[in-house]
């Protein structure tokens, strides 16, 4: 439940204002078409803080009932909502208004379902509308939420008696058509560099140092702010100071994830955060090298089970565009940075394995070469200090070898077009290229000019 004094709001003020606009409409008696708002985002992004601020700042007419609920944590093996947890949810709802009563007594699952529908009926009779503030960030959210959606949200939405803000780590899956068509997803993004500078009250150059560590995650920024109390100038931080901060950030993130992240899963997550996207074969190489596992635990079935568990924890996602798995991008940047600062030898060994893998993929696989080429380039360039590689020369050599025919007269136009798109839309590449004094558009222009000369010759 909401605390008396929510944490300081350092991000997502625009989203908060949008939610307040909906409440203003509600005060005037108008329920918006998109009456169900799903705020989602990774661990540490500020979902609960935002919900607490919305709760504390909301003044409602007497005929509007506020339901402040939190889904219960389900057992790992749960396939349905246990009766005891249904009872707990019913008690939460009934406690939100003195006129609400639970009837019939939920002595079995059938009665519990009927009691939930009964509470919805009472809310329709006794109020003009309901404001629902729901925390759906716990394990087992889909199962518990679907029960609540069917029995409570659906009848209230159908009768224009509900406006809701629901927080979750990943977008909710609406099972009912009448709720799905009136739902809106708001994905909460990390703070930008400018917002981070404002949050930490630093100049842009100083804030950029911290931004390279925290990726703008509000939780991580707060920990950096605490470190500034005794180390106020980030440009004077030693490598050990940065390593300490990254350790604090990772401890805080793991505390949010909870005990379901076993030591084996934790090792896998840290290893997979060094690579930007992965398949099972690449995962197998990295896990075998870094996690001390046996041949049995690196079999494909076991690896797929690990991926599934990380997905259920909202730590890994499937990317349809590249047909690969990825650690959630903001978390990947933070955890990868942790590995780099706290175990540089492991990071470098993993980076070498990754570049070897993509070099092999480029040599042996004829499809999706633009993806493999960009990943190979990125991992070659992403070193703590720029080496002897020059991005333009590297890219020109890779394209000439893999996308141009041996006689230099033919270019794989489709792969070339995809490569150019990837270069200008890659969210991580600009920061790496800045270390080398160049940028993506310049690379594309230089590449086009060179290839035109080669083909003309």
C-alpha atoms as one frame of an Amber mdcrd trajectory, in Angstrom:
protein
   0.000   0.000   0.000   1.063   3.618  -0.489   3.262   5.177   2.146   2.327
   8.487   3.780   5.200  10.224   2.027   6.061   8.840  -1.406   9.639   9.057
  -2.621  10.777  12.145  -4.486   9.538  12.051  -8.079  12.546  12.531 -10.367
  11.138  11.226 -13.631   7.960  10.654 -15.612   6.324  13.949 -14.664   4.765
  14.089 -18.144   3.102  10.722 -17.593   1.873  11.878 -14.192   0.273  14.955
 -15.754  -1.460  12.804 -18.381  -2.926  10.653 -15.642  -4.107  13.726 -13.773
  -5.844  14.971 -16.915  -7.863  11.756 -16.921  -8.778  12.314 -13.285  -9.844
  15.890 -14.044 -12.195  14.492 -16.682 -13.471  12.017 -14.114 -14.272  14.843
 -11.687 -16.380  16.400 -14.450 -18.259  13.136 -14.855 -16.542  11.927 -18.043
 -14.947   8.492 -18.231 -12.317   8.503 -21.019 -12.437   5.948 -23.812  -8.958
   4.732 -22.826  -9.924   4.270 -19.203  -7.331   1.567 -18.384  -3.724   2.770
 -18.331  -0.938   0.223 -17.984   2.345   1.818 -16.832   5.149  -0.662 -17.440
   8.912  -0.630 -17.241  11.967  -2.423 -15.919  13.052  -2.797 -12.314  14.045
   0.542 -10.766  12.291   2.716 -13.368   9.994   4.342 -10.785   6.623   2.642
 -11.296   5.669   2.398  -7.635   6.869   5.926  -6.917   4.687   7.231  -9.729
   1.686   5.263  -8.473   2.247   6.555  -4.922   2.350  10.157  -6.158  -0.849
   9.616  -8.104  -2.452   8.186  -4.975  -1.303  11.013  -2.695  -2.188  13.867
  -5.042  -5.660  12.643  -5.970  -8.723  14.369  -4.497 -11.935  12.707  -5.620
 -15.636  13.498  -5.292 -17.480  11.620  -2.560 -19.255   9.385  -5.070 -15.988
   8.123  -6.574 -14.459   5.115  -4.804 -10.682   4.672  -4.851  -9.433   1.095
  -4.922  -5.749   0.840  -3.982  -4.792  -2.792  -4.572  -1.703  -4.956  -4.919
  -1.730  -8.377  -6.522  -0.500 -11.182  -4.235   2.639 -13.156  -4.991   1.769
 -16.576  -6.395   3.814 -19.724  -5.728   6.298 -20.523  -8.547   4.326 -23.609
  -9.613   0.896 -21.900  -9.555  -1.380 -22.496 -12.533  -4.371 -20.767 -10.948
  -5.027 -18.346  -8.095  -5.172 -20.261  -4.782  -8.309 -19.744  -2.741  -6.401
 -18.063   0.097  -5.010 -15.452  -2.285  -8.432 -14.846  -3.816  -9.658 -14.219
  -0.281  -6.791 -11.771   0.280  -7.732  -9.824  -2.850 -11.388  -9.758  -1.875
 -10.410  -8.423   1.560  -8.309  -5.688  -0.064 -11.241  -4.572  -2.198 -13.752
  -4.639   0.665 -11.381  -2.588   2.855 -11.400   0.270   0.325 -14.946   1.372
   1.205 -17.009   0.776   4.357 -20.173  -0.076   2.414 -18.565  -2.999   0.556
 -19.293  -6.485   1.866 -18.095  -9.917   0.741 -21.008 -12.227   0.002 -21.293
 -15.157  -0.214 -18.441 -16.223   2.047 -15.727 -17.606  -0.285 -15.502 -21.107
   1.096 -14.531 -22.467  -2.329 -13.372 -21.196  -5.717 -16.897 -20.883  -7.080
 -17.991 -18.701  -4.172 -14.829 -16.601  -4.463 -15.576 -15.851  -8.113 -19.157
 -14.963  -7.242 -17.976 -12.727  -4.382 -15.685 -10.789  -6.744 -18.527 -10.246
  -9.208 -20.716  -9.241  -6.271 -18.240  -6.566  -5.195 -18.249  -5.204  -8.749
 -22.036  -5.032  -8.603 -21.959  -3.159  -5.301 -19.485  -0.641  -6.726 -21.742
  -0.043  -9.729 -24.740   0.552  -7.449 -23.018   2.702  -4.840 -20.714   4.939
  -6.863 -20.529   7.057  -9.974 -17.128   5.631 -10.794 -14.136   3.777  -9.342
 -10.513   4.819  -9.505  -8.319   1.712  -9.445  -4.621   2.006  -8.559  -3.181
  -1.490  -8.952   0.334  -2.785  -8.339   0.789  -5.787 -10.643   4.565  -6.135
 -10.448   4.823  -9.425  -8.547   5.466 -13.014  -9.612   2.377 -14.675 -11.035
   0.850 -11.406 -12.236  -0.802 -12.833 -15.407  -2.768 -15.493 -13.494  -3.954
 -13.230 -10.681  -4.611 -10.293 -12.982  -6.770 -12.350 -15.361  -8.988 -13.370
 -12.426  -9.336  -9.739 -11.348  -9.906  -8.569 -14.923 -12.757 -10.997 -15.560
 -14.567 -10.574 -12.236 -13.976  -6.903 -11.347 -12.628  -4.810 -14.215 -14.845
  -6.188 -16.972 -18.256  -5.373 -15.413 -17.044  -1.938 -14.260 -15.587  -1.063
 -17.676 -18.710  -2.233 -19.513 -20.832   0.144 -17.429 -18.358   3.068 -17.614
 -17.678   2.801 -13.906 -13.884   2.519 -13.926 -10.736   4.441 -14.586  -7.530
   2.588 -13.706  -3.779   2.984 -13.516  -2.003  -0.372 -13.325   1.752  -0.782
 -12.974   3.618  -3.843 -14.227   7.098  -4.719 -15.466   5.946  -5.901 -18.904
   2.746  -4.980 -20.753  -0.301  -6.773 -19.407  -2.157  -9.250 -21.595  -5.834
  -8.397 -21.622  -8.011 -11.480 -22.024 -11.354  -9.731 -22.466 -12.207  -7.748
 -25.600 -14.106  -5.013 -23.760 -11.137  -4.286 -21.498  -8.484  -4.711 -24.188
 -10.087  -2.140 -26.505 -10.138   0.469 -23.738  -6.596  -0.107 -22.481  -3.539
   2.034 -23.174   0.091   1.098 -22.561   2.621   3.661 -21.336   6.174   2.313
 -21.356   8.324   4.217 -18.869  11.745   5.091 -20.271  14.949   5.881 -18.357
  15.973   9.491 -17.827  17.844  11.203 -20.642  21.299  12.692 -20.134  19.740
  16.125 -19.647  17.212  14.783 -17.120  20.009  12.966 -15.307  21.991  16.212
 -15.073  18.927  17.945 -13.624  18.290  15.081 -11.199  21.886  15.064  -9.937
  22.320  18.857 -10.188  25.431  18.484 -12.302  26.791  20.015 -15.485  26.306
  17.964 -18.633  29.997  16.862 -18.786  29.901  15.691 -15.167  26.481  14.083
 -15.556  27.673  12.242 -18.663  30.164  10.313 -16.520  27.385   9.061 -14.243
  24.994   8.515 -17.156  27.549   6.120 -18.648  27.204   4.058 -15.463  23.489
   4.353 -14.627  21.953   4.608 -18.132  19.480   7.049 -16.603  17.702   4.449
 -14.458  16.144   6.465 -11.584  17.097   3.860  -8.958  20.719   3.899 -10.134
  20.768   7.702 -10.287  19.561   7.876  -6.676  22.467   5.674  -5.588  24.878
   7.869  -7.550  23.376  10.885  -5.802  24.114   9.268  -2.438  27.728   8.685
  -3.507  27.995  12.355  -4.477  27.478  13.231  -0.810  31.091  12.207  -0.131
  32.485  12.177  -3.691  30.873  15.288  -5.200  32.854  15.522  -8.457  32.308
  12.505 -10.758  35.238  13.449 -13.009  37.513  12.816 -10.013  36.128   9.351
  -9.312  38.620   6.512  -9.437  37.882   3.230 -11.193  37.312   1.657  -7.784
  34.678   4.291  -6.961  32.795   3.455 -10.143  33.076  -0.251  -9.388  31.650
   0.357  -5.909  28.703   2.280  -7.344  27.973  -0.455  -9.882  28.051  -3.040
  -7.087  25.521  -1.013  -5.079  23.272  -0.649  -8.127  23.372  -4.364  -8.873
  22.630  -5.267  -5.233  19.603  -2.952  -5.300  18.352  -4.438  -8.578  18.772
  -8.009  -7.345  16.879  -7.114  -4.183  13.981  -5.938  -6.345  14.057  -9.136
  -8.402  13.977 -11.253  -5.258  15.013 -14.794  -4.378  13.738 -16.318  -7.647
  17.005 -15.149  -9.222  19.186 -18.100  -8.174  23.010 -17.919  -8.245  23.052
 -19.833 -11.551  20.500 -17.477 -13.100  22.398 -14.500 -11.715  25.620 -15.676
 -13.354  23.791 -16.287 -16.628  22.220 -12.817 -16.498  25.574 -11.123 -15.939
  27.233 -13.088 -18.731  24.380 -12.431 -21.175  24.468  -8.721 -20.364  27.872
  -8.448 -22.019  26.344  -9.394 -25.374  23.586  -7.312 -26.942  21.587 -10.200
 -28.399  22.035 -13.931 -28.124  20.975 -17.277 -29.494  21.189 -20.539 -27.590
  24.526 -21.539 -29.248  26.140 -18.260 -28.217  24.628 -18.540 -24.750  26.097
 -22.024 -24.446  29.613 -20.785 -25.220  29.400 -17.936 -22.729  27.839 -19.983
 -19.915  30.387 -22.792 -20.337  33.222 -20.289 -20.058  31.993 -18.130 -17.193
  29.560 -19.960 -14.936  31.423 -23.150 -14.073  28.563 -25.344 -15.205  28.732
 -28.993 -16.221  28.021 -30.428 -19.654  24.606 -31.470 -18.351  23.606 -27.948
 -17.324  24.684 -26.467 -20.667  22.499 -28.742 -22.738  20.028 -26.927 -24.949
  16.997 -27.969 -22.898  18.552 -26.638 -19.691  19.596 -23.394 -21.361  16.106
 -22.869 -22.739  14.719 -23.441 -19.251  17.075 -20.760 -17.907  15.933 -18.355
 -20.620  12.301 -19.092 -19.755  12.941 -18.375 -16.091  14.686 -15.093 -16.947
  11.757 -14.168 -19.186   9.290 -14.884 -16.381  11.304 -12.492 -14.215  11.040
  -9.835 -16.965  14.815  -9.771 -17.347  15.066 -11.263 -20.849  12.897 -10.515
 -23.871  12.474 -12.076 -27.305  13.254  -9.706 -30.180  11.242 -10.671 -33.236
  13.158  -8.365 -35.591  16.491 -10.139 -35.041  14.973 -13.489 -33.990  17.094
 -13.479 -30.863  16.890 -13.090 -27.104  18.048  -9.951 -25.324  18.481  -8.879
 -21.746  16.129  -5.902 -21.230  18.209  -3.061 -22.768  18.508  -0.681 -19.799
  19.330  -3.535 -17.436  21.776  -5.006 -19.950  23.737  -1.765 -20.129  23.896
  -1.464 -16.349  24.764  -5.106 -15.638  27.281  -5.201 -18.492  28.937  -2.090
 -17.057  29.044  -3.793 -13.653  30.905  -6.765 -15.137  33.313  -4.456 -16.947
  34.278  -2.576 -13.785  34.167  -5.396 -11.244  35.614  -8.232 -13.310  37.481
  -6.726 -16.297  39.287  -9.995 -17.073  35.989 -11.859 -17.406  34.515  -9.036
 -19.470  37.417  -9.082 -21.915  37.346 -12.886 -22.209  33.609 -12.800 -22.920
  34.064 -10.021 -25.474  36.653 -12.137 -27.274  34.298 -15.130 -27.317  31.526
 -12.921 -28.687  33.630 -11.440 -31.486  34.864 -14.922 -32.404  31.254 -16.110
 -32.579  30.138 -13.292 -34.883  33.187 -13.719 -37.087  32.231 -17.380 -37.454
  28.621 -16.449 -38.208  29.735 -14.035 -40.916  31.984 -16.691 -42.451  29.444
 -19.509 -42.359  25.917 -18.041 -42.457  24.625 -16.232 -45.535  21.454 -14.727
 -44.025  21.086 -11.797 -41.597  24.634 -10.725 -42.256  23.779  -7.091 -41.528
  22.869  -8.084 -37.957  25.993 -10.162 -37.434  28.141  -7.441 -39.005  26.823
  -4.671 -36.744  27.182  -6.850 -33.635  30.723  -7.832 -34.647  31.610  -4.167
 -35.256  30.059  -3.009 -31.990  31.919  -5.551 -29.853  35.211  -4.767 -31.595
  34.801  -1.070 -30.851  33.285  -1.271 -27.360  36.479  -1.236 -25.336  37.270
   0.920 -22.260  39.724   2.963 -24.347  39.725   3.307 -28.152  42.325   1.012
 -29.671  43.999   1.011 -33.037  40.734   0.254 -34.839  39.166   3.020 -36.889
  35.397   2.551 -37.303  35.300   3.618 -40.948  38.164   1.325 -41.943  36.715
  -1.604 -40.019  33.284  -1.166 -41.537  34.656  -0.733 -45.052  36.713  -3.899
 -44.737  33.804  -5.946 -43.341  31.385  -4.778 -46.015  33.903  -5.410 -48.794
  34.492  -8.931 -47.504  30.942  -9.981 -46.729  28.565  -7.871 -48.823  30.543
  -7.271 -52.022  31.378  -9.934 -54.589  35.065 -10.942 -54.918  35.440  -9.014
 -58.187  33.933  -5.926 -56.576  31.173  -5.592 -59.170  28.142  -6.718 -57.186
  26.733  -5.624 -53.847  24.139  -7.420 -51.759  21.699  -4.503 -51.991  19.162
  -5.876 -49.514  21.738  -6.572 -46.815  23.400  -3.234 -47.545  20.124  -1.371
 -47.101  19.425  -3.205 -43.834  22.964  -2.454 -42.634  22.572   1.261 -43.267
  19.275   1.278 -41.373  20.852  -0.576 -38.452  23.784   1.846 -38.321  21.572
   4.925 -38.014  18.987   3.406 -35.646  21.262   1.428 -33.297  20.710   2.973
 -29.822  24.135   1.947 -28.455  26.383   2.798 -31.395  26.494   6.617 -31.049
  28.110   6.505 -27.594  30.774   4.076 -28.811  31.492   6.038 -31.989  31.927
   9.286 -30.024  35.006   7.768 -28.411  36.482   7.537 -31.899  35.414  11.037
 -32.949  32.807   9.931 -35.471  29.088   9.159 -35.737  26.738   6.793 -37.552
  25.658   9.132 -40.360  29.273   9.906 -41.180  30.051   6.197 -41.339  27.158
   5.569 -43.711  28.171   8.477 -45.972  31.815   7.394 -46.099  30.780   3.821
 -46.776  28.456   4.779 -49.635  31.147   6.903 -51.236  33.779   4.170 -50.999
  31.462   1.493 -52.356  30.424   3.700 -55.262  34.091   4.104 -56.162  34.729
   0.369 -55.876  31.785  -0.578 -58.066  32.587   2.095 -60.649  36.160   0.835
 -60.840
